[in-house]
Amino acid sequence: MAHTLRPVPLDFLHTAPVRLVFTAEAAAPPEAVFGVLSDVPSWPEWYGAVSRARPVGGGAGREIRLKGGTRFWETIVAADPGERYAYRFDRTNVPGLRALLEEWRLTPSGAGTCITYTFAADGTPLLRTALRLARPGMSRAFHDAVRALDRRLGARTAGT
């Protein structure tokens, strides 16, 4: 059963009770990385935890399904080409979650991109604890996704 989350502004990235921040380097330039991030249906091809992703609301939102059955309905709150991609979670079937916002910040780094991913959440005390304990797994999933995204972009460049 899906429940509605509290809508939060972008500054929630800095004020959330649970903030998990991860960084990784990609060989591709920021514009190319942004192109893959904003290609919603491609997420299952490079982000291992995602089983299905589709744009909704004429592209203003996303419906995401994770392996294991978790579902999210999201609103894209920032899509700045080559700079950042952020989305707010509006509904989910995760019990105890009250608010969630994620941002992928892209910064030029030599010929590539430094990707900073911020996971900002609020929930019940039990859920907050569970999210903090999930940090190592989330870090691994993020780093695996960046490597897969980088391979995908490398294959595109090699095929061009």
Residue, then its C-alpha position, 0 to 999 in steps of 0.5 A: m500500500a502506497h502512502t504519501l510523503r511530505p513534499v520537501p524543498l531542495d534545501f532539505l538536502h542540507t537539513a534532513p535528519v538522515r543525510l548520506v553522501f557518496t562521491a565517485e569519479a566517472a571518465a565521461p564529461p558531466e553533459a554525458v553523465f547527465g544524459v544518462l541520469s535524465d534518461v529515466p527508462s535506462w536506469p535498470e540497465w546501469y543501476g542494479a537495484v532498479s528493476r523498472a523506471r518510467p517517466v510519468g506526468g509528461g516527464a515531470g516525474r518518475e515511477i521507480r521499482l526496485k528489486g524486491g518490490t519497493r516502489f516510488w513515485e517521484t517529482i523531478v525538482a532539478a534537471d540542470p544539464g551537466e550540473r545536477y539531477a534531483y528528485r523528490f519522493d512523493r509516494t512509496n510503499v516503504p513504511g515509516l518513510r516521511a520525506l526523501l530527496e535525492e540529488w546527483r551533483l556533477t562537477p567537472s574533474g579533468a576530462g571526466t566528472c566527479i559525481t556527488y550523490t546525496f540521499a536526504a531522508d526523514g522517517t520514524p526513529l526506527l527507519r532513520t536507524a535502518l537507513r544509517l545502518a544501510r549506508p555501506g550497502m547504499s555506498r556499494a550500490f552507488h559505486d557499482a552504478v557509477r561504474a556501470l554508467d561509466r561503462r555504458l558511456g564508454a561503449r557509446t563513445a566507442g560505437t560512435 
